[in-house]
Every structure is written in structure tokens, then in C-alpha cells.
Amino acid sequence: QSIFSCDSNPEYSYWRESHCQYAWYETNYMVPDCCGYTYNGESWNMLFIGTPRSGTTYVAELFKLLGFYVGNDNQCGDKAGMSAWRMAINSQNQSIHFHCKGRVGRFRHIFHLVRNPIAAIPSVTTQYPSFTRHYENIKSGLEGVNFRIEEDNTTELVRWALQTWVAWNSRIDRMSNFIPIPLLRVEELDIPLIMHMAKFPPNTIPSRIAIDAAKKKLGSQTNRRKHVEPLQWSDYCALDPEFTRRAMDMAKIYGYIFNDTCEAPI
């Protein structure tokens, strides 16, 4: 499914000029020549966005092993695109200009990368020092997140990571109300399908054998950092029932199956 489309396909009948204005002025990711807006700058094919620790580095490295230079974070990729969690949160000071060192451009296809929150949220805790020292512009885009915590307090750090996971994904979900952004679970990436959706020529899509070999070579060693031990939903519920219920609802929408509940405290 094409991400950006201004054709007469009934599937896109809900598109209005306001949607394009949102994409053009707010996300900085608008595809060239859409909905009457002419864009003559540089363009990349794919952009993978998600929360910190959602697998953006893994995706970039996997595509590189397959022969497609997908940039990661501050690395400008080739025409294949970029995979960068920071680009999910846009502000006046943060846009593609920042991440590509002055190269002005847009992306033709955007994908929302998610990872099982039970595994992802403990990993997000590793990002707190970076947020407090380097990403003031991103913090303003995360609604309801308390950044005033004691970094050495594991309980507060986990609560912050839970809130950040919810707020970050919520931001992307809101973007998808205006721009169709397919959801990808990092645990079950279908590279041929992704490349087909991004309109790569069929003869350039790697074989399943090559993809399996690349995944095996890459393993789970990408961007490994020490983080807090994995928790269960009941543990998160005890820390912050409201955000836990929001996280659980989102996780189910994203396709993660579990039977846990989080009851409101009495």
C-alpha cells in the first residue's frame, strides 16, 4: 500500500487539503508533488520511526547487510532512506535538516516500528540521560511525561520509560490520522513486503534465504545497552495505572496478545 497518494483511489477519498498541509508544515516528511504542493528538493524512499529502543538501529543495520544503505540517527542514508527514532518527534528546531546535516529532503514512505512493550520499556530507561542533556526540543513533544525524576531511582526511571513509550507512540499514531503509516512489529519484519510497499523494483528485493542469513548474522546484538530487568504488566500497573492501561490498550492494537489487566486502585 502506497503511503502517500493523491490519486483517485477510493481508499484515499478521505484525503483533504488540510491533511497535506499538516504533513507539509508539521511533520516535514511530505512526499514531493502531493495534493498540489510542489517540492523540488531531495527525496529518500523510506523512513522508519518509533520510540527509542524500538529497533530502528536493527532495521538500519539489517538493510545495510542486504545492500541498501539506510541511515541511522545522524547518518544520512542513500536513496533507500533512514531509520531514526528521533524523527518521530518533530518541532521547530528538529527536522530532517537537523538529521541530515543540511541536506533538505522528504520521504516517500514512512513506517511505524514497534516492539513488544514488555521488552521495550525497560530498554527505554537507558535514554533518560540523553533526554536530560541533549534533547530539550523532543521533550516538549511528549505530553504527560514527567522528566523531573531522580536518575538513580529505578522506580521513577521505569515510570518515566512507561510514560515515554506511551507518549511517543501516541504522537506517531496521531500523525497516522493524516498520513497513512503502516505498523511494523520488529519481531516479525517482512522485508520483501516492506520493500514492495515502498515500491522497490521487484528484481532488487532480496531473497528469503539472503534475508534469513542477514538476520542470523545480525542476531540480537545491535545497540545492546544495560537496562533494568524486564517487568510484568502488574508491576507497571502498581507504578502508574493510567499510563499502564494506555500502554496495554496500545499494545493490543499493535498486535501483542496477553490476558493481563490493570485495575484502578481503590
Residue pairs with C-beta under 8 A, 6 or more apart in sequence:
1 11
1 180
1 182
1 197
2 109
2 197
2 199
3 31
3 108
3 109
3 110
3 179
3 180
3 181
3 182
3 197
3 198
4 23
4 30
4 31
4 34
4 108
4 109
4 179
4 180
5 11
5 12
5 15
6 12
6 15
6 20
6 34
6 35
6 36
15 35
17 35
17 36
19 35
19 178
19 179
20 30
20 34
20 35
20 36
20 37
22 178
22 179
23 29
23 30
23 34
23 178
23 179
24 30
24 37
26 90
27 90
27 175
27 179
28 90
28 95
28 96
28 97
28 106
29 47
29 87
29 96
29 106
29 107
29 110
29 179
30 37
30 39
30 106
31 39
31 43
31 106
31 107
31 108
32 38
32 39
32 40
32 41
32 43
32 106
32 108
33 39
39 106
41 104
41 105
41 106
42 103
42 104
42 105
42 106
43 79
43 105
43 106
43 107
43 108
44 77
44 79
44 80
44 81
44 82
44 105
44 106
44 107
44 108
45 79
45 80
45 81
45 107
45 108
45 109
45 198
45 199
45 200
46 70
46 80
46 81
46 82
46 83
46 107
46 108
46 109
46 110
46 111
46 194
46 198
47 81
47 82
47 83
47 84
47 87
47 107
47 109
47 110
47 111
48 56
48 59
48 60
48 70
48 81
48 82
48 83
48 84
48 110
48 111
48 113
48 184
49 56
49 84
49 85
49 87
49 88
49 110
49 111
49 112
49 113
49 172
50 56
50 85
50 88
50 112
50 113
50 114
50 115
50 168
50 169
50 172
50 186
51 85
51 88
51 114
51 115
51 120
51 124
51 164
51 165
51 168
51 169
52 85
52 123
52 124
52 127
52 164
52 168
53 85
53 115
53 120
53 123
53 124
53 126
53 127
53 223
54 85
54 113
54 114
54 115
54 120
54 186
55 113
55 115
55 186
56 72
56 73
56 83
56 84
56 85
56 113
57 72
57 73
57 83
57 222
57 223
58 186
58 218
58 222
58 223
59 70
59 83
59 113
59 186
59 189
60 70
60 71
60 72
60 75
60 77
60 82
60 83
61 72
61 218
61 222
62 189
62 191
62 214
62 215
62 218
63 69
63 70
63 80
63 83
64 70
65 214
65 217
65 218
66 191
66 206
66 210
66 211
66 214
67 206
68 78
68 80
69 77
69 78
69 80
70 77
70 80
70 81
70 82
70 83
71 77
71 78
71 81
71 82
71 83
71 84
71 100
72 82
72 83
72 84
73 84
73 85
73 86
73 99
74 99
74 101
75 82
76 82
76 99
76 100
76 101
76 103
77 83
81 107
81 109
81 198
82 99
82 100
82 107
83 113
84 99
86 94
86 99
86 135
86 138
87 94
87 96
87 99
88 168
88 171
88 172
88 175
89 138
89 141
89 142
89 168
89 171
90 141
91 137
91 138
91 140
91 141
92 137
93 137
94 137
94 138
96 103
96 104
96 105
96 106
96 107
97 103
97 104
108 198
108 199
109 197
109 198
109 199
110 179
110 181
111 181
111 182
111 183
111 184
111 194
112 169
112 172
112 173
112 176
112 181
112 182
112 183
112 184
113 184
113 186
114 120
114 169
114 183
114 184
114 185
114 186
114 254
115 185
115 186
115 187
116 185
116 187
116 251
116 256
117 165
117 247
117 250
117 251
117 256
118 230
118 231
118 232
118 233
119 230
120 165
121 158
121 161
121 162
121 165
121 231
121 236
121 247
122 158
122 161
122 227
122 228
122 229
122 230
122 231
123 225
123 227
124 161
124 164
124 165
124 227
125 157
125 158
125 160
125 161
125 227
125 228
126 225
126 226
126 227
127 161
127 164
128 149
128 151
128 157
128 160
128 161
129 151
131 138
131 139
131 147
132 147
132 151
139 145
139 147
141 171
142 163
142 164
142 167
142 168
142 171
143 167
143 170
144 163
144 166
144 167
144 243
145 160
145 163
145 164
145 167
146 159
146 160
146 163
147 160
149 156
149 157
149 159
149 160
150 156
151 157
154 228
155 239
157 228
158 228
158 231
158 235
158 236
158 239
159 239
159 240
159 243
162 236
162 239
162 240
162 243
162 244
162 247
163 240
163 243
165 247
166 243
166 246
166 247
166 250
169 250
170 246
170 250
172 181
173 250
175 181
182 197
183 254
183 255
184 194
185 254
185 255
185 256
191 205
191 206
191 211
192 205
192 206
192 208
192 211
195 204
195 205
196 202
196 205
206 214
232 260
233 244
233 248
233 258
233 260
233 261
233 262
234 260
234 262
236 243
236 244
236 247
236 262
237 244
237 245
237 262
237 263
241 262
241 263
241 264
241 265
244 262
245 262
248 258
248 260
248 261
248 262
251 258
252 258
